[in-house]
Amino acid sequence: MTIQQQLQNAAAVMAATPAANGSGLMFPNGLKNAVLVQATIRGEVQLNATATTFNIPLLQNAANNSTTPQTASAYALSMQDGFLITDLAVLVSKRASASDATAASYAYAPASVFSTANTASSIIGMYDNGFLKLTVNQQVITPYWDLRRHYKVPDTQPAANADYTASAINYISSEDGTSDGFYPVVPGWYIDGAGNVQLTLNLGANLAAVETYEFVNVLCRGFILQNSSSFKR
C-alpha cells in the first residue's frame, strides 16, 4: 500500500470511528479541516523472568498514572491527539541501564547481544508463543495479535572478529528499518489520546531468563490527528 493509499484509508477509518460513548461518530463533522500527518508512537516495557503479562503504555495519560512508567526513548500519544495505527513492530533491546536511550532494537535475538545463558532462546520463544491484546474503552479491538509475524532474522548479524580469530572484522545487522519487524494493521487501529487504551504483551509462560535491562519496544507507525481527541471536544 502506497503512502497516499494509507492516507486515504486512514481518513476513511477515522471518519467512520464510533464515539467513545457509543453514540454517533467520533468525528460527526468529518475530517475536512483536520491536520493529519504521519507519525510514530513508541511504547516500551522492561521484561523480567517472573511475570507473564506486561502493560505497554502508549498514551501520556497512561504513562503518568501507570505502574509502567515511560522510558527515555519512548514516545507517547498526547491527550489532545488521536492516532491511527497502520503498521506495528515488536522489537527487543538490551540496555546498559534502565535509563539508556541509545540501545539498538532487534526483531530477533542476536546471540552476540543477548549473551546471558538462555536469554536468546527465551526471546525466540516469546516471538513463537507471545501475543498482543488491545483494548480500547473496555472494548477488545484485537484479542490475539501473534508476535511471530514480527520475527525477522537478517542475513548478517552483529559479530566481532568475524570469520576467524582476531580478524578485526566486525559485522552489524543488515536490517531494513522501513520494514524489518513491521507488520501492516488493516484497516487500522484508532486510539484516542484521552481514552482508556490497554495494550498488553502476553507470554503464556514466564521467560526462562532475561538480561538485566531487557526491553520490549512496540513501535506504532501511522497517522496522528492533531487536537482531535475527546479531551478537546
C-alpha positions in Angstrom: 0.0 0.0 0.0 1.4 3.4 -1.0 1.6 6.3 1.4 -1.2 8.0 -0.5 -3.4 4.9 -0.1 -2.5 4.7 3.6 -3.6 8.3 4.0 -6.9 7.8 2.2 -7.5 4.7 4.3 -6.6 6.5 7.5 -9.1 9.3 6.7 -11.8 6.8 5.9 -11.3 4.7 9.1 -11.2 7.8 11.3 -14.3 9.3 9.7 -16.2 6.0 10.5 -14.9 5.6 14.0 -17.8 5.5 16.6 -17.7 7.9 19.6 -16.3 6.5 22.8 -19.7 6.8 24.5 -21.3 4.7 21.7 -23.5 7.5 20.5 -22.8 8.6 16.9 -19.4 9.1 15.4 -16.2 10.2 16.9 -16.0 12.9 14.2 -19.6 13.8 13.3 -18.4 16.8 11.2 -15.9 14.8 9.2 -12.2 15.4 8.8 -12.3 18.3 6.3 -10.3 20.7 8.5 -8.2 18.1 10.3 -4.4 18.1 10.5 -3.5 14.5 9.5 0.2 13.7 9.4 2.5 10.6 9.5 3.9 9.9 12.9 5.2 7.2 15.3 4.4 6.4 18.9 6.6 4.1 20.9 5.7 2.2 24.0 8.4 0.3 26.0 8.4 -2.1 28.9 11.2 -3.8 30.8 11.0 -7.6 30.9 11.5 -9.8 33.9 11.6 -13.6 34.4 8.5 -13.8 36.7 5.6 -12.0 35.0 3.6 -13.4 32.1 1.8 -10.2 31.2 3.2 -6.8 30.6 1.4 -3.5 30.1 2.8 -1.3 27.3 1.8 2.3 27.8 1.0 4.2 24.6 -0.7 7.3 26.0 0.7 10.2 28.0 -2.2 9.9 30.5 -1.5 6.2 30.9 2.2 6.7 31.3 1.7 9.4 34.0 -0.6 7.2 36.1 0.7 3.7 35.4 2.9 1.3 37.2 4.7 1.0 33.9 6.4 4.5 33.6 7.6 5.8 30.2 11.3 5.3 29.4 13.6 7.9 28.0 13.3 6.6 24.4 9.5 6.1 24.5 7.1 8.5 22.8 3.5 8.5 24.0 0.4 10.0 22.4 -0.7 13.3 23.8 -4.1 13.6 25.5 -5.1 16.2 22.8 -4.5 13.9 19.8 -5.8 10.8 18.1 -3.8 8.2 16.2 -4.5 5.6 13.6 -2.0 2.7 13.7 -1.2 1.4 10.2 2.0 -0.6 10.9 3.3 -2.2 14.1 6.7 -3.6 15.2 7.6 -5.6 18.3 11.3 -5.3 18.9 13.7 -6.2 21.7 16.7 -4.4 23.1 19.4 -4.9 25.7 20.3 -1.7 27.5 23.2 -0.5 29.7 20.7 0.8 32.3 17.0 1.4 32.8 17.5 5.0 31.5 19.6 4.1 28.5 18.1 5.6 25.4 20.7 4.6 22.8 20.5 0.8 22.7 19.7 -0.8 19.3 16.5 -2.7 18.8 16.1 -6.0 17.1 13.3 -8.1 15.5 15.1 -11.2 16.6 17.6 -12.3 19.3 21.3 -11.9 18.2 23.3 -14.3 20.4 26.2 -11.8 20.5 23.9 -9.2 22.1 21.7 -11.4 24.3 24.6 -13.4 25.5 23.5 -14.4 29.0 22.5 -18.1 29.2 19.0 -18.9 27.8 18.1 -15.2 27.1 18.3 -15.5 23.3 16.2 -18.7 23.3 13.7 -17.1 25.7 13.2 -14.2 23.2 12.7 -16.7 20.3 10.1 -18.4 22.5 8.4 -15.1 23.1 8.1 -14.5 19.4 6.8 -18.0 18.9 4.2 -18.0 21.6 3.5 -14.5 22.7 0.8 -12.2 21.6 -0.6 -8.6 22.0 -4.1 -7.8 23.2 -5.5 -4.3 22.5 -8.5 -3.0 24.5 -9.9 0.5 23.9 -12.6 1.9 26.3 -13.3 -1.6 27.6 -13.8 -2.9 24.0 -11.4 -5.6 22.8 -10.1 -4.5 19.4 -7.8 -7.4 18.9 -7.8 -10.4 21.3 -4.7 -12.2 19.9 -2.1 -10.5 17.7 0.6 -13.1 17.4 4.2 -11.9 17.7 5.5 -14.4 15.2 4.7 -12.0 12.3 7.3 -9.6 13.7 10.2 -12.0 13.9 12.9 -11.3 11.2 16.4 -12.6 11.2 18.6 -10.6 8.9 21.2 -12.1 6.5 24.1 -10.5 8.6 24.1 -10.4 12.4 26.3 -8.5 14.8 29.7 -10.1 15.4 33.1 -9.0 16.5 36.3 -10.6 14.9 34.1 -12.4 12.4 35.2 -15.2 10.1 38.4 -16.1 12.1 40.1 -15.3 15.4 41.4 -11.7 15.7 40.2 -10.9 12.2 39.3 -7.3 13.3 36.2 -7.8 11.0 33.1 -6.5 12.7 29.6 -7.2 11.4 26.4 -5.2 12.1 22.9 -6.3 11.4 21.8 -5.9 7.8 18.4 -4.6 8.7 15.9 -2.5 6.8 14.4 0.0 9.2 11.4 0.6 6.9 10.1 -2.9 7.1 12.0 -5.4 9.3 9.8 -6.3 12.3 6.9 -4.3 11.0 3.5 -5.7 10.0 0.6 -3.8 8.5 -2.5 -3.2 10.6 -5.5 -3.3 8.2 -7.8 -1.4 8.2 -6.1 0.2 11.2 -6.5 0.7 14.9 -7.7 4.1 16.1 -6.7 5.2 19.6 -7.8 8.4 21.4 -5.2 10.2 23.5 -7.8 10.8 26.2 -9.3 7.3 26.0 -8.7 4.2 28.0 -6.2 2.2 25.9 -4.7 -1.0 27.3 -2.0 -2.8 25.2 -0.8 -5.9 26.9 2.0 -8.3 26.0 1.0 -11.9 26.9 3.6 -14.6 27.1 1.7 -17.6 28.3 4.6 -18.7 30.5 7.3 -16.6 32.2 10.7 -16.2 30.4 13.3 -18.7 31.4 16.0 -15.9 31.6 16.3 -12.2 30.8 19.1 -9.7 30.6 19.4 -7.2 33.5 17.9 -4.4 31.3 16.0 -6.2 28.6 13.1 -4.3 27.0 10.3 -4.9 24.5 9.7 -1.9 22.3 6.5 -1.5 20.4 6.6 1.0 17.5 3.3 2.1 16.1 3.5 3.9 12.8 0.6 5.7 11.3 -1.2 9.0 11.2 -1.7 11.4 14.0 -4.8 13.6 14.0 -3.8 16.7 16.0 -6.1 18.3 18.6 -8.8 15.8 17.8 -9.2 13.6 20.9 -12.3 13.5 23.0 -10.4 15.7 25.5 -10.6 18.5 23.0 -14.3 18.2 22.1 
